Amino acid sequence: MKLRYILLALVLLVPLASLAPATDGDTHLAGDAIDVTHTSADHAKEAVAKADVFVGSIKSNKYHYPSCQWAEKIKPENKIWFSSSADARAQGYSPCKVCNPP
């Protein structure tokens, strides 16, 4: 029974693969090398290093990732932006314990 579902899925999905849009080079297709030597934590650190953007409130001493639930509650007029975690710490801010920025 399970084999039937797998075969049905393959029959339906294989033609869709030929309809996929052209990639811009960021998508890994079959045959492309995928880096398995780095953990997801390494990739997260790289993403943070590339973004280097954190937000805090002028009314508190915490800094957050912009996507943090607490950062989203900061009024726009109270937001202060940092280019790095070192920048935030130098200004007396400490990391949020919910989103755990570096």
N, C-alpha and C positions, 0 to 999 in steps of 0.2 A: 504494500500500500504506500509506504513512504517513498519507495523507488519511483512509483508512478508520479508522485508530486514533484520529485526532483527532476525527472525527465520532462514533465510538463513545464516546470519553471525554466529549464534550459531551452526548450523549444520556443518559449515565449520571449526569453531574454536575449538569446543570441542574435536574432534579427535587430533588436534594439541597439546592440553594441555598434552596428554599422551606422546607425543614425546619430551617434554621439557627436557633439560639436567638436571642432578642432581645438586642441589644447594650446595654452600659451607657454607651455614648458614647465609649469609648476605641478601638473598632475602626473602621477606615476602610472604609466601604462604597462601592460605585460611586456617584459623584456627589459624595462628600465631598471637600473640599480636602485635599490632602496637601502638607505643607511640604517642598519640594525645595530650598529655599535653604540649609538647614543640612546639613552633612555628618554622617556617622555619628559622627565624632569629637566634633562639637558635642553630639550627643545623648548620647554617653557622658559628656561633662563635665557635662551637665545632670543625668544620672542620679546621678553621684557627688555633685553639689551637693545633690541631694535626699536621698540616703542619708546622706552625711557620717558613715559608720561605717567605721572601720578597726580592725584587731586586730594586736596584737603579743604577744610573749612577755616575761615578766619576766626570762627567762634569755637574751635576745638583744637586739640593738639594731635589729632590722628591724620594719617594719610592713607589713601586707598588706591586700588585699581579703579579706573573710571567705571567699570562694570559692576562694582561692588554694590550690594543693596543699600548700604549706608551712604555711599558716594552719590547715588542717584537721588537721595533725599536732600542733598545740600542745595540750597537756593542758589541760582546762578550768580547773584550779586555777592554771595559769601564764598564763592569758590576761589581757591588759590591753586595754581598749577606748578608742579615741580618737574624739572627735566630728568631727575634721577632720585633714587632713594637717598643717596648721599646728600643731595640738595635739600630734601625734606628734613632729614635728620639734622643738618647743619642749621636749619631754621627752627629747631626745637620740636619737630613733629616726630611722633613714634608710629610704627606700623599698626594698622588695623588688625585686630585678632580674629576677624571674620574672613577677610580675603587674603590675609598673610602676604602682603607685598614684601620684597626683599629689604 
